[in-house]
Amino acid sequence: ILAPNHASYLDGFVVASALPDAIAEETYFLGEEGYFKSPITSLFGKLAHVITVNLDKKLKESLQKTAWALRLGKIVVIFPEGARTRDGNLLPFKKGFAILSKELGVPVVPVAIVGTYESMSLRDRFPKPKKIKVIFGKPINPEDRTYEEIVEETRRQVEDLIKEEKR
């Protein structure tokens, strides 16, 4: 499980572009189903390996779909905040990714994305040219950790990687 911060519509594209081709081909992204309902966005979602989820109304089904991909050995990108930041700061991390990690014995790799908020925040209609960087943290093994510990360690690493890059 790759667990990046979520600052912009650009984040999924940026993470995908930072992965080697062989890994990117085996990578899936969780995406809120509401964004993938029209014929065009639905097609795009399928081509971009998006697993559509509805964590508000279909939590169990969403976790099962994600678990299926992980059991097949796929890499899944889950934005633990569940939404894009409104002000550039991290939102609280939800624990769905930690549950999947712990129950399936899959490590979590914290990922910091720096620059996408400055390029295209919620208020922007189009991206602005800005330096963007993706930094991968140290994998977190779920053994002997609670859900809360996985969430806390992931958030701490993402926060530290962002701070380190902005220095």
ChimeraX attribute file (.defattr): number of C-alpha atoms within 10 A of each C-alpha:
attribute: neighborCount
match mode: 1-to-1
recipient: residues
	/A:1	24
	/A:2	22
	/A:3	25
	/A:4	26
	/A:5	28
	/A:6	28
	/A:7	28
	/A:8	25
	/A:9	15
	/A:10	17
	/A:11	23
	/A:12	21
	/A:13	10
	/A:14	16
	/A:15	21
	/A:16	18
	/A:17	12
	/A:18	14
	/A:19	13
	/A:20	9
	/A:21	11
	/A:22	8
	/A:23	12
	/A:24	17
	/A:25	14
	/A:26	14
	/A:27	22
	/A:28	25
	/A:29	22
	/A:30	21
	/A:31	21
	/A:32	18
	/A:33	17
	/A:34	12
	/A:35	11
	/A:36	19
	/A:37	13
	/A:38	10
	/A:39	9
	/A:40	9
	/A:41	14
	/A:42	17
	/A:43	13
	/A:44	13
	/A:45	21
	/A:46	13
	/A:47	9
	/A:48	17
	/A:49	17
	/A:50	22
	/A:51	20
	/A:52	21
	/A:53	21
	/A:54	16
	/A:55	16
	/A:56	9
	/A:57	9
	/A:58	10
	/A:59	13
	/A:60	13
	/A:61	13
	/A:62	21
	/A:63	17
	/A:64	12
	/A:65	15
	/A:66	24
	/A:67	18
	/A:68	12
	/A:69	16
	/A:70	20
	/A:71	11
	/A:72	9
	/A:73	12
	/A:74	18
	/A:75	20
	/A:76	23
	/A:77	25
	/A:78	22
	/A:79	26
	/A:80	23
	/A:81	19
	/A:82	19
	/A:83	16
	/A:84	20
	/A:85	18
	/A:86	15
	/A:87	11
	/A:88	18
	/A:89	13
	/A:90	18
	/A:91	18
	/A:92	14
	/A:93	20
	/A:94	14
	/A:95	18
	/A:96	18
	/A:97	24
	/A:98	27
	/A:99	19
	/A:100	21
	/A:101	22
	/A:102	19
	/A:103	12
	/A:104	13
	/A:105	13
	/A:106	22
	/A:107	19
	/A:108	27
	/A:109	20
	/A:110	26
	/A:111	27
	/A:112	25
	/A:113	25
	/A:114	24
	/A:115	22
	/A:116	24
	/A:117	27
	/A:118	17
	/A:119	18
	/A:120	20
	/A:121	22
	/A:122	14
	/A:123	9
	/A:124	12
	/A:125	8
	/A:126	9
	/A:127	15
	/A:128	13
	/A:129	11
	/A:130	13
	/A:131	10
	/A:132	14
	/A:133	15
	/A:134	21
	/A:135	16
	/A:136	18
	/A:137	19
	/A:138	12
	/A:139	16
	/A:140	19
	/A:141	15
	/A:142	21
	/A:143	13
	/A:144	9
	/A:145	14
	/A:146	13
	/A:147	18
	/A:148	14
	/A:149	14
	/A:150	24
	/A:151	23
	/A:152	16
	/A:153	15
	/A:154	25
	/A:155	24
	/A:156	13
	/A:157	20
	/A:158	24
	/A:159	17
	/A:160	14
	/A:161	20
	/A:162	21
	/A:163	12
	/A:164	9
	/A:165	13
	/A:166	9
	/A:167	5
